Amino acid sequence: MTAAPENLTPRSISAIDLADRLRSGDALQLVDVREDEELALARIPHPAEHLPLSRAAEWMASVAARLDPDRPVVVLCHAGVRSWRMACWLMAERGYRDVWNLEGGIDAWSVAVDPSIARY
């Protein structure tokens, strides 16, 4: 996966802002790029497409069928690094335009939004 050119840089969204947008019913598509083991430990209580970054070769060809390019996409991981890579890839390689990266990942969500979600 390559980094997005400057004009194709994903935007960042805080955990609180994401929670607000989900509560308000925004038609966001969540993509979780963490491993199965991480997903079992902690997850946001909202449907998300699970596309582990380490298994990208398995799902790359099917991204267009799984994600609507006309709806906003929010990518998350544990701390916001892997999700940033995925967000850049969606923009640079697949042409998605409305892509967001969850700042601080699921860890930030557990601190700012829902402390019942395990931190690991």
N, C-alpha and C positions, 0 to 999 in steps of 0.2 A: 504494500500500500504506500502511496506517495502522499506528500503534503499538498494541500490545496494551494493554487496560486493566490496571490494577495487579494485579488478581487473576489475570490471564492472562499473567504474565511468564515467558518461557522461562528454563529453568535453564542455567547455564554448565557446561561440562565441559572439563577440561584435556586436552591431547594425550595425556599419560601415562595418565590415567583412561580415555580413549576406547580407547587401544591395549589396555589391560588388559581392558576389556569386550569388545572384538572378539576377543581371544585366548581369552577364556573362553566364547565362543560365544553371547553375548547376541544376541537377535533384533532388532538395531538396524537401522533403515533410514537410510542415509546419503543426504543431499541435497546436491549440490554446485552452488552458484549462480554459479560463476565462468564467464567467457567461454570459448569454445572454445580460444582461443589460450593462455589460462592453464592450462586442463586439459591441453593438449599439453606444457606445461613441467613440471608437477608434479602428481602424484595419489597419494592414499592407496591402497595395494594391497588394496582391499576394494571390492566392487561398490557403486556409488552411482548414484542417479537424478540425471541431469544436467539441471537446470532453471535455465538462465542468467537471472538477475534482469532483465537488460536486455530479454529476450524474454518477459516474463511474460504478455503478451497471447496468446502462442501456446500456452501450456500451462496457464493458470489453470483453464480449464474441465475439464481432465483430471486434476487433482490427486487427486481421490477415487479414480479408477481406478488411479493410480500408487502411492499411499501408503495403507497400512492404518492407519486411525485408532486401532486397538487395539494397535498396536506402537509402541515409542519411536522418535522421529525425531530424528536429529542432523544439523544443518545446518552446512555449512562454506563458507568462501570463502577469500580470500587472508589477511586479517587479522582477521576476525571481525565486520566492520561490516555488510556486505551480508547475511551469514548471519543476523545478529541481526534485521534487517528482515524477512527471510523467515520466521524462527521466530515473530516477533510476528504476522505475517500469517496463518500457519497456525493459530495459536491464536485470534486475534480474528475472522478472517473465515471460517475453515473448521472451527472447532470442535475441532481437535486439542488434546489435553491433556498428553501426555507428549512435550514438545518441548525439545530441548537445542541450545545454540549452542556450537560448538567455539571456545573462547577462543584468540585469536591466530591462528586459521585454519590453513591449510596451512603457513604460515610457522612457527608454533609447533610443528607436527608435525615439520617438517624439523629443527628445533633440538633438540627434546626426545626424539623417538622414532626418527627415521630420517634421519641426516645425508646419506644418499645421494640424498635427494629435493632437487631443485634449489630454491634460494631465488631469488626474483626480486622 
